[in-house]
């Protein structure tokens, strides 16, 4: 097999401006901040459920535990979508400056 590499391909990646890398880093930071906020809210819901005493109409089983865990996960995702609580925005604003300062 004879593979030929086009030299334009090799130089195109090397000459790309660092703004693409910064934009990807900022986008990744934004996504990570939102995921952190979602995990934080999920843990908050989990702690709130532990504070409520057991008992009530239904017995606690592994199925109900799984359902409440899934419900808390989806509720946390819904609560943090969009603007959310502001934790993700604060983290993003604080750390975006560090990415902007990089060369």
C-alpha positions in Angstrom: 0.0 0.0 0.0 1.3 3.4 -1.0 -0.2 6.2 1.1 0.6 9.8 0.1 0.0 12.6 2.6 -1.1 15.9 1.3 1.3 18.6 2.8 -1.6 21.1 3.1 -3.2 18.8 5.7 -0.1 18.9 7.8 0.3 22.6 7.7 -3.4 23.4 8.2 -3.5 22.1 11.7 -0.2 23.7 12.7 -1.3 27.2 11.5 -4.7 27.3 13.1 -5.1 30.1 15.5 -5.2 29.4 19.2 -8.6 31.0 19.4 -10.2 27.7 18.2 -8.5 25.9 21.1 -9.6 28.6 23.5 -13.2 28.5 22.2 -13.3 24.7 22.6 -11.8 25.1 26.1 -14.4 27.7 27.1 -17.2 25.5 25.7 -15.9 22.5 27.6 -15.6 24.6 30.8 -19.2 25.7 30.4 -20.4 22.1 30.0 -18.4 20.9 32.9 -19.7 23.8 35.1 -23.3 22.8 34.3 -22.6 19.2 35.0 -21.0 20.1 38.3 -24.1 22.1 39.2 -26.3 19.2 38.3 -24.3 16.8 40.5 -24.3 19.3 43.3 -28.1 19.6 43.2 -28.5 15.8 43.0 -26.4 15.4 46.1 -28.5 18.1 47.8 -31.7 16.2 47.0 -30.1 13.0 48.3 -29.3 14.6 51.6 -32.8 16.1 51.8 -34.3 12.7 51.3 -32.2 11.2 54.1 -33.5 14.0 56.4 -37.1 12.8 55.9 -38.0 9.9 58.2 -39.1 6.7 56.6 -42.6 5.5 56.7 -45.8 6.4 55.0 -48.2 4.7 52.7 -45.8 2.5 50.8 -43.1 0.2 52.0 -39.5 1.0 51.0 -38.1 -1.4 48.5 -35.2 -1.4 46.1 -37.7 -0.4 43.3 -38.9 2.6 45.2 -35.3 3.6 46.0 -34.3 3.3 42.4 -37.4 5.3 41.3 -36.7 8.1 43.8 -33.0 8.2 42.7 -34.1 8.5 39.1 -36.7 11.1 40.0 -34.1 13.2 41.8 -31.7 12.9 38.9 -34.2 14.2 36.4 -35.4 16.9 38.8 -31.9 18.1 39.3 -31.3 18.2 35.5 -34.5 20.2 35.1 -33.6 22.5 37.9 -30.2 23.3 36.5 -31.1 23.6 32.8 -31.2 27.1 31.5 -30.0 29.6 34.0 -30.1 27.1 36.9 -29.1 28.2 40.4 -26.2 30.3 39.3 -23.4 28.0 40.6 -22.4 27.0 37.1 -22.3 30.6 35.9 -20.2 31.7 38.8 -17.7 28.8 38.3 -17.5 29.6 34.6 -17.0 33.3 35.1 -14.2 32.6 37.7 -12.3 30.1 35.6 -12.9 31.6 32.1 -10.4 34.3 33.0 -7.7 31.7 33.4 -8.3 30.2 30.0 -8.4 33.7 28.4 -4.9 34.5 29.9 -3.4 31.4 28.4 -1.3 31.8 25.2 
